[in-house]
Amino acid sequence: MRKIVLLAVLTLGGCAAVGPDYQRPEVPVPAQWRLADGEMQAVANPGWWRQFQDPVLDQLVEIALQENKDLKIASARIEEFLGRYAFTRADQFPQLGADASGERTRTPAGVSLTDDSTIRSLYQASALLSFELDLFGRLRRATEAAQAELLATEEAQRTVILALVTAVAGNYVQLRSLDQQLAISRQTLETRAESLRIARLRFQAGLTSELDARQAEAEYYATAVQIPQLEHAIAQRENALSLLLGRNPGAIARGRTLDALVQPPVPAGVPSELLERRPDLRQAEQVLIAANANIGVAKAAYFPVISLTGLFGYVSPQLEDLFQGPSRAWSYGGILSVPIFTAGKIAGQVQAAEAVQQQALAGYEKAIQIAFAEVEDSLVALRKNRERLQAQEAQLEALRRSLRLARLRYDNGLVSFIEVIDAERNLFDVELTAAQSQSDVLLALIDLYKALGGGWVEAAESRVTGEPQPKAG
């Protein structure tokens, strides 16, 4: 029996598996990013969000990595597919089992051959060894597919981490932007309350018409309308952050103001590196590898399946004699199963597996194209948002000076109150949009870190698993 098993193992190791071996498909890769310039620089991968220099944001990210429910689901799926891989891989090895039984039977008189009632005992203990010869690689291809599915699940978890960290940072930046817009609105409301008080006094003194007072009143309430809207938006953003943190809705701690957040440097990268850096692309490739291996599993059904079995044990009518030499029993043999006519069943399985592989290939190529587009979009957004913010800062300076001049001219009776109102309205609107533009610049940077992926994902993963990750090469 040992000789047969050894021969089977040697034969198994020397046979090639049916089906295509995986080769990474050739995909067109841009030589460089369309809008990349000298601004892009090498950046340390781990913990890029720490470069905002906001301890509160750092703490929120750490909480999300520990408590986010989507991440917990992704981690549990890894355990599921690890079990599936172990289950599938085990079929490549001999299976050994043991069995023991005992029974005592009484046959009544008139039924037994001796016309007397008889009592019989039978005890047995045996070990069964079974092993399928994987001559055509069906089990190896199945294991290859299971391993690829496991690796794809691990990359899926890293994709969740990628989205989670950037979502926490992005929502925090948007929350601080809303806080700044709320502060601007409240400050403007106080200014317009004073303007309204003065306009009413001037009207009561007969220095101006009622029109000035009503216009001041209208602008006051126009500003007041903004405050509950912003407070509503802040509450929604806090609830979104709470969900990312794995918490029930509630207030979120604040750290640095929007103006005080430090802009992280623009990360470096070339298009060809994206295939190795982004976990979603690595996941798509593992799905393709699994689909490729499953073609081999389907094609192996055309070939014979050879299984070896062996049994060794003891059978005795007396329990005390069970393990004595005369009670020994053994057997060994083999089973050959050959498909002869399946009415196209195997061909259909092969066709389906090949079609799934083509779908996975197209999905992989599409994922790469989407990744390239996301990097380009982030670079364009970063550059244009910075240009817009720079123009708005110049516009703000001009509007502040215009408001000072309008108030001076109004106090001297040279212009109507409408000019002051127009100057205040214009300044207020641009202050709000400038606060949004500040956050847009930071959000574009966050999107760029997400689009480029990188070793920081593995660094963040170590906070989830508690295990050190190898440094990215």
C-alpha positions in Angstrom: 0.0 0.0 0.0 2.8 2.4 0.9 4.4 1.7 -2.5 1.2 2.5 -4.3 0.8 5.9 -2.4 4.4 6.8 -3.0 4.1 6.0 -6.7 0.9 8.1 -6.8 2.6 11.1 -5.3 5.6 10.8 -7.6 3.3 10.5 -10.6 1.2 13.5 -9.4 4.3 15.7 -9.1 5.4 14.9 -12.6 2.2 15.7 -14.5 1.2 19.0 -15.9 -2.2 20.4 -15.1 -4.6 20.8 -17.9 -5.9 24.3 -18.8 -4.1 27.5 -19.5 -1.3 28.8 -17.2 -1.9 32.4 -16.2 0.0 35.1 -17.8 -0.6 38.8 -17.0 -2.3 40.4 -20.1 -0.6 43.2 -21.9 -2.4 46.5 -21.2 -1.6 49.9 -22.7 0.0 52.1 -20.0 0.6 55.8 -20.5 4.2 56.8 -20.3 3.4 59.5 -17.8 0.6 61.4 -16.3 -0.8 64.1 -18.6 -0.7 66.9 -16.1 2.1 65.7 -13.9 4.9 68.2 -13.3 7.8 68.9 -11.0 5.3 69.4 -8.2 4.8 65.7 -7.7 7.3 64.3 -5.2 8.2 61.2 -3.3 6.2 60.9 -0.1 6.5 58.5 2.8 3.7 56.0 2.4 2.6 55.2 5.9 0.0 57.5 7.5 -0.2 60.2 4.9 -3.2 61.7 6.7 -0.9 62.6 9.6 0.6 65.2 7.4 -2.5 67.4 8.0 -1.0 67.7 11.4 -4.3 67.4 13.2 -4.3 64.9 16.1 -8.1 64.7 16.1 -8.1 63.5 12.5 -5.4 61.0 13.4 -7.6 59.7 16.2 -10.7 59.4 14.0 -8.8 57.4 11.4 -7.5 55.0 14.1 -11.1 54.5 15.5 -12.4 53.9 12.0 -9.8 51.2 11.3 -10.8 49.4 14.5 -14.5 49.9 14.5 -15.9 50.4 11.0 -18.5 47.7 10.2 -17.7 47.4 6.5 -14.1 46.7 7.4 -15.2 44.1 10.0 -17.3 42.4 7.3 -14.3 42.5 4.9 -12.1 40.9 7.6 -14.6 38.2 8.2 -14.8 37.4 4.5 -11.0 36.8 4.5 -11.5 34.2 7.2 -14.3 32.6 5.1 -12.2 32.3 2.0 -9.2 31.1 4.1 -11.4 28.3 5.2 -12.5 27.6 1.6 -8.9 27.5 0.5 -8.0 25.0 3.2 -11.0 22.9 2.3 -10.1 22.8 -1.4 -6.4 22.3 -0.9 -7.0 19.3 1.4 -8.3 17.3 -1.5 -4.7 17.1 -2.9 -3.6 15.0 0.0 -4.5 11.5 1.3 -7.5 11.4 3.5 -7.3 9.2 6.6 -10.2 8.3 8.8 -10.9 5.8 11.6 -14.1 3.9 12.4 -15.1 1.7 15.4 -18.3 -0.1 15.9 -19.8 -2.8 18.1 -23.1 -4.6 18.0 -24.9 -7.5 19.7 -27.9 -9.1 18.1 -30.4 -11.8 19.1 -32.1 -14.0 16.5 -35.2 -15.6 17.9 -35.9 -19.4 17.6 -37.7 -20.3 14.4 -35.8 -17.7 12.4 -32.3 -18.9 12.9 -30.9 -21.8 10.9 -30.5 -23.9 14.1 -34.1 -23.3 15.2 -32.7 -22.0 18.5 -32.4 -18.5 19.5 -28.9 -17.2 19.0 -27.0 -14.2 20.3 -24.1 -12.8 18.3 -21.6 -10.1 19.0 -19.4 -8.3 16.4 -16.8 -5.6 17.1 -14.6 -3.9 14.6 -12.1 -1.1 14.4 -10.6 0.1 11.1 -8.7 2.9 9.4 -9.5 4.0 5.9 -7.1 5.8 3.6 -8.3 7.3 0.4 -6.4 9.4 -2.2 -7.3 10.8 -5.6 -4.5 10.8 -8.1 -4.4 14.3 -9.6 -2.9 13.2 -12.9 -4.5 15.9 -14.9 -4.4 18.8 -12.4 -8.0 19.1 -11.5 -7.3 19.5 -7.8 -4.3 21.7 -8.4 -6.3 24.0 -10.6 -9.1 24.1 -8.0 -6.5 25.0 -5.3 -5.0 27.6 -7.6 -8.4 29.2 -8.0 -9.2 29.0 -4.3 -5.9 30.7 -3.5 -6.5 33.4 -6.0 -10.0 34.0 -4.5 -8.4 34.2 -1.1 -5.9 36.8 -2.3 -8.6 38.7 -4.1 -10.6 38.8 -0.8 -7.5 40.2 1.0 -7.1 42.9 -1.7 -10.8 43.6 -1.3 -10.2 44.3 2.4 -7.3 46.7 1.5 -9.7 48.4 -1.0 -12.1 48.9 1.9 -9.3 50.4 3.9 -8.3 52.6 1.0 -11.9 54.0 0.7 -12.4 54.2 4.5 -9.3 56.3 5.4 -9.9 58.7 2.5 -13.6 58.9 3.4 -12.8 59.8 7.0 -10.3 62.4 5.9 -12.6 63.8 3.2 -15.6 64.0 5.5 -13.5 65.7 8.2 -12.2 68.3 5.7 -15.8 68.9 4.6 -17.0 69.2 8.2 -14.3 71.8 8.9 -15.2 73.7 5.8 -18.9 73.8 6.9 -17.7 74.9 10.3 -15.8 77.8 8.7 -18.8 78.7 6.5 -21.0 78.7 9.6 -18.5 81.0 11.5 -18.5 83.4 8.5 -22.3 83.4 8.4 -22.6 84.1 12.1 -20.0 86.9 11.9 -21.7 88.4 8.9 -25.1 88.1 10.7 -23.7 90.1 13.6 -22.3 92.8 11.2 -25.7 93.0 9.4 -27.5 93.2 12.7 -25.5 96.3 13.5 -26.1 97.7 10.1 -29.8 97.1 10.5 -29.8 98.8 13.9 -28.0 101.9 12.4 -30.3 101.9 9.4 -33.4 101.9 11.6 -32.0 104.7 13.7 -31.2 106.8 10.7 -34.7 106.2 9.3 -36.3 107.2 12.6 -34.1 110.3 12.7 -35.3 111.2 9.2 -31.9 111.0 7.7 -32.8 108.2 5.2 -35.8 106.7 3.7 -37.6 103.6 4.8 -36.1 101.8 1.8 -32.7 101.7 3.4 -34.1 100.2 6.6 -36.0 97.5 4.7 -33.1 96.6 2.5 -30.9 96.2 5.6 -33.6 94.1 7.2 -33.8 91.9 4.0 -30.1 91.3 4.0 -30.1 90.4 7.7 -32.7 87.7 7.2 -31.0 86.5 4.0 -27.9 85.8 6.1 -30.0 84.3 8.9 -31.4 81.8 6.4 -27.9 80.4 5.8 -27.2 79.5 9.4 -29.9 76.7 9.9 -29.0 75.3 6.4 -25.3 75.0 7.4 -26.1 73.6 10.8 -28.2 70.9 9.1 -25.4 70.1 6.7 -23.0 69.9 9.7 -25.2 67.5 11.5 -25.5 65.3 8.4 -21.7 65.3 7.9 -21.2 64.4 11.6 -23.6 61.5 11.2 -21.8 60.3 8.1 -18.5 60.4 10.0 -20.1 58.6 12.9 -21.2 55.8 10.6 -17.6 55.5 9.2 -16.4 55.3 12.8 -18.8 52.4 13.6 -20.8 54.6 16.0 -24.4 55.7 16.3 -25.0 59.3 15.1 -23.5 61.9 17.3 -21.2 64.9 17.6 -17.7 64.7 16.2 -14.6 66.2 17.9 -12.8 69.0 16.2 -9.2 69.8 15.8 -7.5 72.3 13.6 -9.5 74.8 11.7 -9.7 74.6 7.9 -7.2 77.4 7.5 -4.8 75.6 9.9 -4.8 72.2 8.2 -1.5 71.6 6.5 -1.6 70.5 2.9 0.1 67.1 2.4 2.7 67.1 -0.4 1.5 65.8 -3.8 2.4 62.1 -4.0 4.6 60.7 -6.7 4.0 57.8 -9.0 4.2 56.7 -12.6 1.3 54.9 -14.5 3.1 51.5 -14.6 3.4 51.5 -10.8 -0.4 51.7 -10.4 -0.8 48.0 -11.3 1.1 47.0 -8.2 0.1 49.8 -5.9 -3.7 49.8 -6.0 -5.4 47.0 -4.2 -8.5 47.1 -6.4 -6.3 46.4 -9.4 -4.6 43.6 -7.6 -8.0 42.2 -6.6 -9.2 42.3 -10.2 -6.1 40.4 -11.3 -6.6 37.7 -8.7 -10.2 37.3 -9.9 -8.8 36.9 -13.4 -6.3 34.3 -12.1 -9.1 32.4 -10.4 -11.2 32.4 -13.5 -8.2 31.2 -15.6 -7.6 28.3 -13.2 -11.3 27.3 -13.3 -10.9 26.6 -17.0 -8.5 23.9 -16.1 -10.9 22.5 -13.5 -13.6 22.3 -16.1 -11.4 20.8 -18.8 -10.1 18.1 -16.3 -13.6 16.6 -16.3 -12.8 15.2 -19.8 -10.2 12.9 -18.3 -10.3 9.9 -16.0 -10.5 10.2 -12.2 -8.4 7.6 -10.4 -8.9 7.1 -6.7 -7.0 4.7 -4.4 -8.5 3.3 -1.2 -7.0 1.2 1.5 -8.5 -0.3 4.7 -6.8 -1.9 7.7 -8.6 -3.0 10.8 -9.7 -5.7 13.1 -13.0 -7.6 13.3 -13.9 -10.0 16.1 -16.9 -11.5 17.8 -15.2 -11.0 21.2 -14.2 -7.5 22.4 -11.2 -8.9 24.3 -9.9 -10.5 21.1 -10.4 -7.5 18.8 -6.8 -6.5 18.4 -5.4 -10.0 18.2 -3.6 -11.2 15.1 -6.3 -13.5 13.8 -8.9 -10.6 13.9 -6.9 -8.5 11.5 -8.6 -7.5 8.2 -7.4 -5.4 5.3 -8.1 -4.4 1.7 -6.9 -2.0 -0.9 -8.0 -1.1 -4.4 -8.6 1.6 -6.9 -11.5 3.2 -8.7 -11.3 4.5 -12.2 -14.1 6.8 -13.4 -14.1 7.8 -17.1 -16.7 10.1 -18.7 -18.1 8.4 -21.9 -21.3 10.3 -22.8 -22.4 13.5 -20.9 -24.7 15.1 -23.5 -22.5 18.2 -23.7 -22.3 18.7 -19.9 -18.6 19.0 -19.7 -18.4 21.1 -22.9 -20.9 23.5 -21.4 -18.9 23.8 -18.2 -15.7 24.6 -20.1 -17.6 27.1 -22.3 -19.0 28.8 -19.1 -15.5 28.9 -17.5 -14.0 30.4 -20.6 -16.7 33.0 -20.7 -16.2 33.9 -17.0 -12.5 34.3 -17.8 -13.2 36.7 -20.6 -15.5 38.7 -18.3 -12.7 38.8 -15.7 -10.2 39.9 -18.3 -12.5 42.7 -19.5 -13.1 43.7 -15.9 -9.4 43.8 -15.2 -8.7 46.0 -18.2 -11.7 48.3 -17.3 -10.4 48.6 -13.7 -7.0 49.8 -15.0 -8.6 52.3 -17.3 -10.7 53.7 -14.5 -7.6 53.9 -12.2 -5.7 55.9 -14.8 -8.7 58.2 -15.3 -9.1 58.7 -11.5 -5.4 59.8 -11.2 -5.8 62.2 -14.1 -9.0 63.6 -12.7 -7.4 64.2 -9.3 -4.4 65.9 -10.8 -6.7 68.2 -12.9 -8.9 68.9 -9.9 -5.9 69.7 -7.7 -4.4 72.2 -10.2 -7.6 73.9 -11.1 -8.9 74.2 -7.6 -5.7 75.8 -6.5 -5.9 78.2 -9.4 -9.6 79.0 -8.4 -8.6 79.5 -4.8 -5.8 81.8 -5.7 -8.2 83.9 -7.8 -10.8 84.0 -5.0 -8.3 85.2 -2.5 -7.4 88.1 -4.8 -11.1 88.7 -5.3 -11.7 88.7 -1.5 -9.1 91.4 -1.0 -10.7 93.5 -3.7 -14.2 93.0 -2.2 -13.0 93.9 1.3 -11.6 97.2 0.0 -14.7 97.8 -2.1 -16.9 97.4 1.0 -14.7 99.8 3.0 -15.0 102.4 0.2 -18.8 101.9 -0.1 -19.4 102.5 3.6 -17.2 105.5 3.5 -19.0 107.0 0.5 -22.4 106.2 2.1 -21.4 107.8 5.4 -20.5 111.0 3.4 -23.8 110.9 1.5 -22.2 110.2 -1.8 -24.0 106.9 -2.6 -27.2 105.1 -1.7 -27.3 102.3 0.9 -27.9 99.8 -2.0 -24.2 100.0 -2.9 -23.2 99.1 0.7 -25.6 96.2 0.6 -24.3 95.0 -2.8 -20.7 95.1 -1.5 -21.6 93.2 1.7 -23.5 90.6 -0.3 -20.7 90.1 -2.8 -18.1 89.7 0.0 -20.3 87.3 1.9 -20.9 85.1 -1.1 -17.2 84.9 -2.1 -16.1 84.2 1.5 -18.4 81.2 1.5 -17.2 79.9 -1.8 -13.6 80.5 -0.8 -14.1 78.3 2.2 -15.5 75.6 -0.1 -12.5 76.1 -2.5 -10.1 75.6 0.4 -11.7 72.2 1.2 -11.8 71.3 -2.6 -8.0 71.7 -2.7 -7.6 69.3 0.3 -10.2 66.9 -1.1 -8.4 66.8 -4.4 -5.2 65.9 -2.6 -7.1 63.2 -0.7 -8.5 61.8 -3.9 -5.0 61.7 -5.4 -3.6 59.7 -2.5 -6.6 57.3 -3.0 -6.1 57.1 -6.7 -2.4 56.3 -6.5 -2.9 53.8 -3.7 0.5 52.8 -2.3 2.1 51.2 0.7 0.1 53.3 3.1 -2.7 50.9 2.6 -0.7 48.0 4.0 0.5 50.3 6.9 -3.1 51.0 7.7 -3.9 47.3 7.4 -1.4 46.6 10.2 -3.6 48.7 12.5 -6.6 46.5 11.6 -4.9 43.1 12.0 -2.3 44.1 14.6 0.4 42.4 12.5 3.4 44.1 11.0 3.3 44.4 7.3 6.3 44.1 5.0 7.7 47.4 3.7 6.7 48.3 0.2 9.5 48.0 -2.2 
